[in-house]
């Protein structure tokens, strides 16, 4: 049977029930969520974020989605798990917030909105609910999203598989060019090729595809440019003798995964091997630290201590990792300042790295599920030195 990305009504009914339980505990009568990722999480509606608000609104007995008129047919086509409430346009003669307020005239208690909402939207919400006893920020859904439902883990695992396939495709593109003796592809050409490859897999292997922003993409940087952790792909062709970072990922059913490898275009030099050995061992330590009951901070401290003890503190630019869910970057943060206790069902990256100025960067990243039995790396592309040499 073909893989199905789109989650069904039973999943969203479970999400809504869990939100309502948390609302009851917090004394919230109406909860409003306006971020693209929260909307996907609660309704299955995927859209391009613009200035036009899209707001999920939930009470004890209703689950609604406020949408602009131009999204009405789009939402119906996606069979969203919410009752649509439609306003015409933004900023609008009939304001979006007034339409929202009229949809819930009975609200007298606490109205809560996402803690990450734009400040520009807070005053219109307060104005829309003049009879509310209070209007406050709430992070109950953000906390829910830390732990994934089993249905979400299935999506993350498939995204991880495809992310590995993207790395495989990028390596094959470079290897084929080397074998032909011609010019090697540019970073942009590699990124474009692997992104199309991921989309091709989805459309061939999956019964349904949830189209989201950032469906499949990546960072590709080689040689000295790879010393910039988030350098954008350039038009320069990669060169024999350089190392290259393929940092690739996709979203399946709106759930993200990334697979990242540092590879060598031809036999690596001794100094390249030394750099790679440190980055590889730090990444192993980082992954091993993603243990239920431990903190994010402890996993970060252990892996970065290894890099510092190796005398490479000057080459250290970032933390071990970040949470992944609907977004590629979301809580928890695998960093010394985050004391979040890791729990089964959390998904994070593991990607400590070193960046040697004017020479190269070395980063290996996996998508890791925290389980009761230890860390479960869902990406599997090999990382042994002999496996990352493109000969």
C-alpha positions, 0 to 999 in steps of 0.5 A: 500500500502506498504511503499516506502523508495526510492524517485522518480525522481521528488524529485531529479529534485526539489532538483537540481532546488533548488541547481541551484537557489542557485548556480545562486545567489552565482555565482557558475558555477560548484558545487562538493559534495563528502560526502556520505550524500550529494551524497544520498541527491542529487542523491539517491545513497547509497554506502560504503565510502572508499578512492575512491572518489564519487563526485556529480557535477552539472552545470546549465544544467547537474547533474553527479555523478563521481564513480569508476568502481566497483560502476557502476553497483551498481549505475545503479541498484539504478537508480540514479538521475545523469549521471554517469562519471566513472573512473577506480581506486584510486589512478589511472593512470588516476586520478579521478580528471582528469576524472572529469575535462575532463567531464566539459571542458567548465567551465571557471567561479567559481568552488565550493566544499563542505566546508566539503571536505577533504583538500587532494582533494582540490588541485586535483580539482584546478588542474582539472579546470585550466581555472576556474576563482576561486575555492572556498568552498561553504555551499549552500547545507548544508544550504538547508539541514537544512529544510526538504522537505515534502517527507523527513519528511515522511521518518523521521516520519516512521524512528521515528515509527520504532525507537519506535518499537526498544525500545518496542522490547528491553523492551520486551526482558528484560521483558520476561527474567525477567518473566522466572526467568533466566539470563537477556540479555547482552547489546550486545544481546539487541542491536543486537536484536533490530537492527534485529527487525528494519530491519525485520519491514522494509523488511516486511512493506516496498516495497523498502528499501534503504540500508545505513550504520547505517541502524539500530543500537543503544547504550545500557548501563546499571547501572554504565556504563550508566554514560558514554554518548556514552559507547559502549554496553558490554557483561555484562548482565543487572542486576535487580535493575539497570537503563538502557538506550536504545538509538536506531535509524534507517534510512528510505530512508536514513533519520534518527530518534532516540528514547531513553528512560531510564528504570528501571529493577524492582522498582526504588529507591527513588534516582533513581526516583529523578534523573529521574524526573530531566532528564524528566522535562529537556527534556520536557523543551528542546522539548518545546523550539524547536519553530520556530522563537526562536534560538537553543541556547535559547532551550538549555539554558532553559533546561540546566538551569533547571538541574543546578537549580536542583543542578545537574550541576556536572552531566551535560555533553552535550547539548540539542540536534542536527539536524537530516537528512541524518546523525544522527548528523548534523546541526543545533546544539541545543546548547548555541553556535548555534544562528541558528533561528529554522524554520519549516521543521527543525528536531532535537533531544531533549535529555538533560540528567544527568550522575551520576558518578559510578551510572547511566545516565538518558537520554530521547531523541525524534526526533522533527520536528519544525513546524509553530504550535510548536514542533512535537515530532515524537517519542512517546514511553511513558516516565512517570515513571510508563511506564518505569519500567520493572516489 
